[in-house]
Amino acid sequence: MASSEKTTVDLSAAMITEPAALADWLVIAPLAWCIVLGALLLMVRKDTRLQPYIAIPGLAALVLLDAALLAHVVVNGPVTMTMGRWLPPFGISFTVDILGALLCLTAGIAAFAGGIYGAGDVNHSGRRYGFYPFLFLMMAGVSGAFLTGDIFNLYVWFEVLLIASFGLLILGSERGQIDGATKYAFLNLVATTLFLIATGYLYGIFGTLNMADIALKAPAMRDKAPMITLVSLYLLAFGMKAAAFPVNFWLPASYHTPRVVVSALFAGLLTKVGVYALMRVTLVLFPAERDVLGFIIAIIAAATMIIGAMGALAQTDFRRLLGYLVISGIGVMFAGLALASPGGVSGTIFYAVHSMIVMTALYLATGLAARAAGGFSIASASGIYSSHLFLAAITLVLFFAVSGLPPFSGFWPKVILVKASLDVGAWWLAGVILVTGFLTTIAVGRVWVLSYWRPSAGTAVADDEEAVVLNPMVDYLPLLLLTALVVIIGIFPQQILELSQTGSEQMLNPVDYIRSVFPQGDQQ
């Protein structure tokens, strides 16, 4: 005879039964916001005049969400949300710590500046074919990569930002853009394939893709699986995405081809996602294997810095020169990863924040300089100082910052990295950082002397000076915003320094990160 009594099933051992705190929804708020705004902009893509009025306030709101998330993490420590109510490691987790939240906020600020600049730089055709929807889709991918706690989900967000970047790269469909997009697509697809192979290999070893779970299980697997091979695959894949030596050649071959605002966003954001992913994998998941590969990473860092600086010296085009400066900056960040000390990692985090802001600003400034000079050729441009004094002053500040000169944002992370190198006896790595800073100063100084300080020749340029009028709101406002941050961080570095040091501690000792995913310590 069947019983009429109902059996109560306790789901608390397998599923999350309590509602998430309201503040914890900030973990996924940037992703949801970017996807919703991107879909809305796609629906109004034919009304090109309306798009900036939706996109720019939307990007401002994204910055506020990112700032609220960072404040939440600073106060409460790493925060985790798991999708589908399944407990980790079965549910896909989004886990955010200081590093992820800080880079997410910096990326949002760079995108906000790019969105304002794009209102003047991208024509009606570019808007119609999806500049702003692609921008929000790319930001969804970037934000997702910084916030996810699942390594396969990291792959998915890489794919999202990669698809969006393809769309942004070919806006305009010019021959140079198609050529640059082909090189960009091929090398990034190779890197993505390597990433996927490594992730399949990782799942075969651990049976899980949750980063916190892998970090807990890795020590017991070191004698049972070829972990060095696994980490080497990730180093190659993420090194290619970050444009590190010897797989850096795709960047200067492609970043000079799209619209200036697109190049600015790529230079400021995309390569930093590769650096972040490599930091997360090597420092949190496989620190012992990183120690084995530390000297190799240091050699890669030194070669990347030198090639970037030397390449910048050889360029005659504004945008190509900046592409090599991006590469050199990647080498500086790899130096901190090679050291893997508290000072080295905090220097890398600080430099990543600095580079995201400065490289975005430099590309925007270069776009305005090209309008004033009539092209991107360093040799043919002249007289920008006399015709556009404000632009010249801002550019000089950015040149000082990218060279690592005081009192601007690039000075402090290089000081931290040099000291961290000397502390462990890596004097040669400290020397490379200083020498590349000197070479970078020469490279940007050459641009200043030839294109800005050198007087204009003839009266034809004077007539052109009257014709080239830069819009204070669309052209100067985003550049002024980013440059102000460069100056403020340089003069008052304490806040970013404290965040970088805390982020470094959380990366090197991920106890709080793991506890946020497994609060009871009962991981599967």
C-alpha angles and dihedrals in degrees: 000000000000117000118236092208116110119231115227113219118207106221095175092095093057107022140039105255101175123077117252118255113260093242091054090065086074086079092073099023095096091053095047092045094051093048094047094046091045090053092047092050090048090056092053096039092121092059095071095173092058097050099079090049089058099035101048096051087043091055090047089054089049089056090052092050091049091048091050090050092051091049090050092051093045091054100038105025125233114353129205133197120183121205124231093021091267113136118245135301090030097049119063107256131209107203122179128189133171094284095051094044094046094050090044091055093046091050090050091053092050091048091049090054090046092050092055092045091047090061087072102026099050116066127215092272091054091050092047091053093052116274095148097038089049090048092055091044090052090049089051088056094045093047092045092052091052094046107038122105095194121081096213089049086053087058090050093053090048087056091049094053090042093055091048091048091054089056093047093046096059099042103133095027094230120162093250091050093052091048092049092045091053092055092042093049096046097050094042092049089052089051091047091050091052089048091053093047091050091048092051089049090050093051090049089056101041106021089223138078099197107116096217091049091050091049089055095047099041098083092058093048099052094093094041105050138038094256095165089061091051094049091045089057090052090046091054094044097047092038089058092049091048092048095239124161128310095017098046100100095096094066102063088041093059114020094073094057108069130064113300093248090053091050089049093053093045093049093046100043121014103059089047090060088060091050091047092050091050091049091050094049099042101036101037105027105028111018094150092054090047088056090056091049095040097106092047090051089050091053090049089050094051094046092048092051094048096044091048094050094043091046090053090053091055098052129106095184123077096222097045089052091053090049090059091047088056089054092049090052091052088057090054090054091048088055090064090046090052091052094046090189123131090257094045095050094044089050090053092050092048091047092049091056091047094047095049090056100038099045092048090050094046093055091048090049090048090054091055091045090052090053091050094046098037097243149012098268112119093203097051097042118089144149097037090135093058096042100039108023096168093052090048092052093050092047091051090055090051091048090054091047096050089048091054096244123151141286093027135085098268094061100069102051091048090051089050093049094046091051092046090051093050091046091063095039096255092135092153091059091049088050092053091051091052095044094050089049088054092048090048090053090053092048096051091037089058090053091049094050096044103036106025110025100034110096119249116256120231133352097279090080091052090058089049091051089062091050097049107077118168119214110239094211103041101029107028103030098068091042091049091049093054094042091051089056090050090054096042093049090047095051097036105029097152098096095050090041092055092047090048092050092048090047090051092052091050092050096047094041105029096180094121091044091054093043091055088059097039105027093170094044090237099126117164 
